[in-house]
Structure formats: structure tokens, C-alpha cells
Amino acid sequence: MEKLWLIIKREYSSRVKKKSFIITTLLTPIAIGLFMIAAGLLINYEGEEQRHIAVLDDANILGTDSINIKEENGLTFEKVTGSVNDHIENEKFNAILELPPIAQLKSKEYTVKYHSSEGILGIGLINKIENEKEKNIYQYKADAFGFNKDSLESLKTQVTLDRESIGDAPKNISSEASIIATGIGGAMGFIMYFAVFLYGMMVMRSVTEEKTNRIVEVMVSSVKPFQLMMGKIIGVALVGLTQVAIWAILIPIIFFIAIAVSGIDMTQAQDMQSQMGGVDIKELESQFNPAKFVQEIFNQNWLVIIPLFIIYFIGGYMMYSSLFAAVGSAMNDDLSENQSLTLPITLPVIAALYMMFSVVQNPNSSMAVWASLVPFFSPIIMPARLAFEPPLWQIVLSVVILIASVIFFVWLSARIYRVGILMYGKKVTFKELGKWLFYKD
């Protein structure tokens, strides 16, 4: 244990003192803050000039009571008379919008003509103009059919799903709880994905560097290969936890500073997004109840979710890091061969990430259940399901299988590591790795 602790201490201290670690740890939150500030400035940016558009409405679609000048979303529409040729030379207008008569009121398609000397229009400008004219056409048709606008608006009914539990199912589960569970599941899945890749690869590079520099030949003379491998895995894990802890403190602080500096208006950002997607922002605001969402966040069973997430985090990291360490010990200077060795390890992680997108949408499907039991997928899939309160037997069985798999793969990796770390100049294949498992000490 004393030698193992010395290796862990050496691995940890040598990494956290590197300039690259310090710079990366500090610059990542700063980069996020700068990105938010830039995004806020872009959201608030409306362009150097406002567009003044002439509107030819010979069919009187806008109505006789329509105001002459109307400003909407950075655009100014001015109703004019005459023909297109009458206003082409008028420098007052950036473009001319021609509204042709509506031949069939029941038609769901309508084309307006946009005359300008510009080239290809941006999608944002096109959406703005189309959305504004859709509102005008809606009102015109309502008046033509003799419908009252308020009566038409009353036809839109928001449907809310109120879940009633049967038997031993969890009680009082609202729609907000499903949204919160989806967000928590997705966040946990992404954290696991990046942790496995980032820190697993870090272990592999560390092993490969020491093998290439022949440092490992001196180290194995005083410690066992298993102790050396476990020291690296645990040491890098502590480096990762240190980095995550620093980010957990700095990122929220920089987040609020970035919002204050950039002047990001969340309502304005939502409004812009709704224009791009054709979503009614008023409907979104009526459906969104911040108090309910905050309440559902606190109602989550964090005493179960957090400990289980830590278990899966440690289990997934230990299993994949041991495999990365084994592969790192077998690597040589041929990069193409090295990629072929890492491919079988990275494919399950990537597959689990893609499955996670489906799992958070349907957490009790057959795929979600089976994937949360398979040890290669469970460190990502089961944390994504925890907020949905899967059955206890599935959690217990998944944890047991994961722990057994960690023990097995650490043992398996150690058998490969003890041979590969001192093997030089030989092309390594999967068949060769299989032979290393049965070499005697």
C-alpha cells in the first residue's frame, strides 16, 4: 500500500503542477464566459441599419384601418400606393414588398413578392418577413370569413397531462418532473461520456509516454506492474476530480458575471428563437412555471441519485481506464496500429452516448433496460435513467454486474499490462494480447 500511495502521489502531483493543467483548468471557465458574452452581444445586435420596406397592398389585405408605418422586429413596413416601378428609384426604401390578391380564401399557401437589389437573403430576414405577413393574412381571412379573432384564439386549448399513479408507482408525478428528469439524465450521461474519454485517454497517454521514454523499466524494478497500473488510474482520477471541483466553483461565478456583462435578456433570446422556429412565445410562457420547475428539482431523490452516480462514475472510469492502460502498454510507434487497438474500447462509449438520446425519451423501453445492465453501457445509460426512478431490482442488478465487471477487467488489463509494458519493437495484434493473458509471472 505504501508503494501504491507513492505512485498515486507522484502521478497526481506531477500532473496538477504542470502548466498545461493549470492553464486548461483556468481557461476553460473563462472561455465559457467569453463565449456567453459574445453570444449575448450577438443576440442584442440588430445591425447597423434598419430595413425600411415599402408595401404595395392593392388587394387591401392589410385593411383600410391599418396604420401607414409599422415597426416590427427591426423592420419598418410602410404602406404605399402605385406600382413597383414607382418606388424602385426611391432611396428611402431598402426593398418593396408586393402583396398580390388572395384568389382562394381556403388556400393554405400564399406567395408575396420581394423586390430588392440585394443578393441572397439571410434566413433570419426571410423568417421575420414571412412571420409578420402570416399574421396579416390570418387577420384578413378571419375578417373575410366573418370570424371574431378572440373567438378563434379561444379555440387554442393547452392540454396538460395529469398522471395518476396505480399501485406502488411513484405518486404525484407531473409533466415538469419528466422535463427535469430528462435534463438530469442527459447531463449525467454527457458527464460520464466526457469523463471516460478525457481521463481514460489521459491514463493511456501516460502509460505510453513512460514506456517510450523507458522510465517504466526503472519503476517496475521496485514495484509490481499491477501497483503501477492502479497508481496511474487512481492518480489520474484524483486529477480529474480536482479539475471538476475547480470548474464547479468557477463556472457558476463566471456564468453570472457573463450574464451581467453581456446584458443577456433571456426573454429576448427566447423571442428570437421562437421567431426562427415559428413558435408562439406567449404559449411557451404560459406553459413554463418557474416555481413548479424549482419545486420538482428539490423533489428529486438526490440522496439516491448522487451516491449512485458516484458509483457508476467510479465504476465506469475504473473499467475503461484499466482497458486504456492495457492498450497503452501494448502500443508502439505505429499510429495506425494504435488506433486499431483503441477502436474496440471507444466504440461502446460512443454507442452508449447515442443510445442515451433515446433512453431519456423512453427510459423504460427494452433497450434502456438491457443497456443499463450491460457493463460497457451502464455507466452512461443507468445514470441517465436514475431521475426516472427505475425499479430497484434493475439498479441493484446493474451495480452488481458493473462491480463484477470492474474486478474482471482490472484483472484482465493487469495481465496484459505486465507483459506489454516491457515489450518493444513487436507488432501487437488482438491474438497476441490473448497470449499475454496466459503468460506466467
C-alpha positions, 0 to 999 in steps of 0.5 A: 500500500505504501508503494501504491500511495507513492505512485498515486502521489507522484502521478497526481502531483506531477500532473496538477503542477504542470502548466498545461493543467493549470492553464486548461483548468483556468481557461476553460471557465473563462472561455465559457464566459467569453463565449456567453458574452459574445453570444449575448452581444450577438443576440442584442445586435440588430445591425447597423441599419434598419430595413425600411420596406415599402408595401404595395397592398392593392388587394387591401389585405392589410385593411383600410384601418391599418396604420401607414408605418409599422415597426416590427422586429427591426423592420419598418413596413410602410404602406404605399400606393402605385406600382413597383416601378414607382418606388424602385428609384426611391432611396428611402426604401431598402426593398418593396414588398408586393402583396398580390390578391388572395384568389382562394380564401381556403388556400393554405399557401400564399406567395408575396413578392420581394423586390430588392437589389440585394443578393441572397437573403439571410434566413433570419430576414426571410423568417421575420418577413414571412412571420409578420405577413402570416399574421396579416393574412390570418387577420384578413381571412378571419375578417373575410370569413366573418370570424371574431379573432378572440373567438378563434384564439379561444379555440387554442386549448393547452392540454396538460397531462395529469398522471395518476399513479396505480399501485406502488408507482411513484405518486404525484408525478407531473409533466415538469418532473419528466422535463427535469428528469430528462435534463438530469439524465442527459447531463449525467450521461454527457458527464460520464461520456466526457469523463471516460474519454478525457481521463481514460485517454489521459491514463493511456497517454501516460502509460505510453509516454513512460514506456517510450521514454523507458522510465517504466523499466526503472519503476517496475524494478521496485514495484509490481506492474499491477501497483503501477497500473492502479497508481496511474488510474487512481492518480489520474482520477484524483486529477480529474476530480480536482479539475471538476471541483475547480470548474464547479466553483468557477463556472457558476461565478463566471456564468453570472458575471457573463450574464451581467456583462453581456446584458443577456435578456433571456426573454429576448433570446427566447423571442428570437428563437421562437421567431426562427422556429415559428413558435408562439412565445406567449404559449411557451410562457404560459406553459413554463412555471418557474416555481413548479420547475424549482419545486420538482428539482428539490423533489428529486431523490438526490440522496439516491441519485448522487451516491449512485452516480458516484458509483457508476462514475467510479465504476465506469472510469475504473473499467475503461481506464484499466482497458486504456492502460492495457492498450497503452502498454501494448502500443508502439510507434505505429499510429495506425496500429494504435488506433486499431487497438483503441477502436474496440474500447471507444466504440461502446462509449460512443454507442452508449452516448447515442443510445442515451438520446433515446433512453431519456425519451423512453427510459423504460423501453427494452433497450434502456433496460438491457443497456443499463445492465450491460457493463460497457453501457451502464455507466452512461445509460443507468445514470441517465435513467436514475431521475426516472426512478427505475425499479430497484431490482434493475439498479441493484442488478446493474451495480452488481454486474458493473462491480463484477465487471470492474474486478474482471477487467482490472484483472484482465488489463493487469495481465496484459499490462505486465507483459506489454509494458516491457515489450518493444519493437513487436507488432501487437495484434488482438491474438497476441494480447490473448497470449499475454493473458496466459503468460506466467509471472 
